[in-house]
């Protein structure tokens, strides 16, 4: 009996998959996500990714079986929490840093990726969950950590009714402004939104800083 036969088909398959190094895997993931940004999910093919990364398409199919599985793996691998390390010493300071990071980093390439996946995620539950794993859950966890720390410091009450809705407010406005106004929710817009809506709802702040309103924020004068 050969060693491969002794090991069994699952061990042999695992051995084949292990030949892809982490660096090569990241190259494949970058390639498929770049193609989604450039031409949308429906236009992406395993053959196209194979050609752009100079590998055989059988290598990709052996590792991920289908395009949805491949894209889901790429999404999960690229997730990088933006808010988890924020700790300025105050809730208002933490949320202002959230606005700065989200406005500077959330859109651009990530927006292109989300737009490219918009239809596909309604058709595939694993893709939808992968998007949540990469883009939503880490940020919600980071925001809840910030809010729990504020409760522990005594800045807000544990039963503050607005506390539960802060993630929906912040993540929601990131998606809503492009739909409503055709523009990204940049740092200036998010900061105005924070001062006008989020902090007052938590019982902090006096409304928009310097009397600035959402409709007259720096990014609205275009």
N, C-alpha and C positions, 0 to 999 in steps of 0.2 A: 504493500500500500504506500502510495506516495505521501509526502508530508502534507501536500495540499488536500489530498483526500482525507487524511487523518484529521486535519484541522476543520474540515467542513466548509461548505459554501459561504457561511456568514463570516468566518474568519478570513477566508480568501478575499471576500469583498471588502472587509475592513482594511486588509493589507493594501489592496489596490487604492482605496480612498486615501490612505495615509501617505501615499506618494506625493500628494499635493501639499506643498509647504504652506505655512501661514502667509508668507509673502506673496506666493502665487495665488492663493485663495483671495487675498485682498485685491489683487490685480483683476481677477475675474469679477469680484463684487463691484469694484469701481467701474469696470467696463459696462456692466449691465445697468447700473444706476445712471451712468452718464448717457447711455442710449435712451433710457426712459425720459430723462430731462430733455434730450434733443428732439426725440420724435414720438414720444408717448409709448405707453406700455404695449398697445396692440401691434406696433411696428417692430418691436424687439423680437429677435429670434435667437435661439441657441446657436444657430449657424453664424449669425452676425457677430455675436460675442466671441465665438471661437475664432473667427477670422481676425477680429480686432486684437485679440490677445495671442494670436499665433499658436493655437492649440487645436487639437481635433475635437469635433463636436461630441464624439463618443466619450471623451474625458469629462465633459460637462454632464452629459446624460447619465454616465455611470455614477457620478457624485450626487446629482440632484434630481434625476429622473424626469422632471417636468419643469417648464418655465415658471409656473407659479411657485413651486418649491424653491427654485433657484433665487427668484426675486425675494421671496419671504426670508430666506437665509441671509441675503445681502442686506435687507432692511434691518434685521435684528443685529447683524454684525456692526452696522454703522451707527447704531444708537449711541449718543453721547449726551448724558445729562448736562444741562446748562445751569441749573439752579442748585444742585446738591451741595456745593461748597460755599454758598453765600452765607455770611454771618458778619454783619456790620455792627452788631450790638443793639440794634433796635429794629422793630417791625417796619417802621416807615423807611428806614435806611435799607433794609433787606429788600422791600418791595420796589424801591426806586432802582436798586441794582438789578432786580428782575426785569424791570422795564428797559433798562439800558442794554442788558444782554439780549433780551428777546428782540428788541428793535434792531439791534446791530447784526444779529446772527441768525434769527429764526427764518427769515425769508431769503431771497436770492436763490441760491442753489437748492435749498430745501423746498422753497415754494415751487420751483420748477418740477421737482420730484413729486410733490403732492399733487400738482396739477396733472402730471403725466399718469398718475395712478388713480385719478379721481373716479373714472368709470370702472376700472378693473376691481377696485376694492369692494364695489357693490355686488360683484359677481362671484367673489372668492372669499370665503370666510377666513382662510388661513392668511391670505394677503391682508385682509382687514385687521386681523389680530396682530400680524407682524408690524403693520403701520402703528398700531396702538403701542406695541412694545417699544418701538423705536422713537416715536414722536410724542406720545401722550403720557403714558404711565410714568416714565422717569421724571417728567416735569411736574406732574401732579404730586408725586412722592416728594419732590424737592420743595414744592410750595407748602405741602402739609407739614413738612419738617420745620419750615420757617414759622408757620402759624403755631405749631405746638410749642416751639421755643418761646414765642411771644406770650403764650398762656403761662408757661413756667416762670417767665420774668414778671408776670402780673400786668402786662401791657393791655391785654384784652381778657375778658372772661371766657372760661371754657365753654359756656353756653351761649356765647355771642352768636346770634342767628345768622349774621353775615359771614361768619368764618367758613362755613361749609361751602359757600358759593364763590369764594375768591378764585380757585382754579378755573371755574367756568367763566368768570368774568375776564380773567387775563387771557386764557387760551381762546376763549370765544371771540374776543375783539381782534385777535390776531387773524382769525379766519373771516370775520365779518366785514372788516373795513374794505378789503379787496372786492367783496361782493357788492357792498353798498356804494362805494365811491370809486372803485377801480384803481385804488392806490394801496400800497402796503401800509400796515400799522408800524411806522418807524418809531425810533426812540422818542422823538418829540411828541408824537401823537400818543404813544403809550404813557408817557409821563403825565401829560395833561389828563388822560383818562384815569390814571391812578389817583391824581390829586383831586379830581372832580367827583369820582364815583367810588373807587375802592376804599381809600382811606376814610372818607366820611362815613361810609357804610359800617366800618369797623369802629367808629367813634373816635377816629384820629384825624388830625389836620383840620383846616378851615376851608376846604374847597380848593379850587385851582390856584396854584402858586402865582402870586403877583397879579391876580385877577384875570389870568389867561383862561379863556374858555376853549372847549373842545373845537368849536367851529372856527376859532381864530388862532389855533395853534400854529407854530412855525411851519409845519409841513402842509398847512391848508392854504397858504398864500401862494397859489400857483395860477 
